[in-house]
Amino acid sequence: MTIHDDGAGRARPPVPGPSGHGLIGMHERVHLLGGRLHADPTAQGWRLITELPALASDMEPQP
């Protein structure tokens, strides 16, 4: 999956307290699922590329 953020989003006020841990948190969650995450800045935002393995149970035909 590829996600491209063009940086045109509206600014949000800071949220008090702990956050979702940004790119580090996303990387950790993807890694726990056996996948890979690549994130890099673009000229106007960010690009995230994620590869996740297909689960065998998801591949079985449903009745």
Backbone hydrogen bonds, N-H to C=O, Kabsch-Sander energy under -0.5 kcal/mol:
donor,donor_aa,acceptor,acceptor_aa,energy
3,I,48,L,-2.9
5,D,3,I,-0.5
5,D,46,W,-3.2
6,D,4,H,-0.6
24,I,21,H,-0.8
25,G,21,H,-1.8
26,M,22,G,-2.1
27,H,23,L,-2.7
28,E,24,I,-2.4
29,R,25,G,-2.2
30,V,26,M,-2.4
31,H,27,H,-2.5
32,L,28,E,-2.0
33,L,29,R,-1.0
33,L,30,V,-0.6
34,G,31,H,-1.8
35,G,30,V,-2.5
36,R,51,E,-2.3
38,H,49,I,-2.8
40,D,47,R,-2.2
42,T,45,G,-2.5
46,W,5,D,-1.4
47,R,40,D,-2.4
48,L,3,I,-3.0
49,I,38,H,-3.1
50,T,1,M,-3.0
51,E,36,R,-2.6
58,D,55,L,-1.0
59,M,55,L,-0.8
59,M,56,A,-1.0
60,E,56,A,-0.7
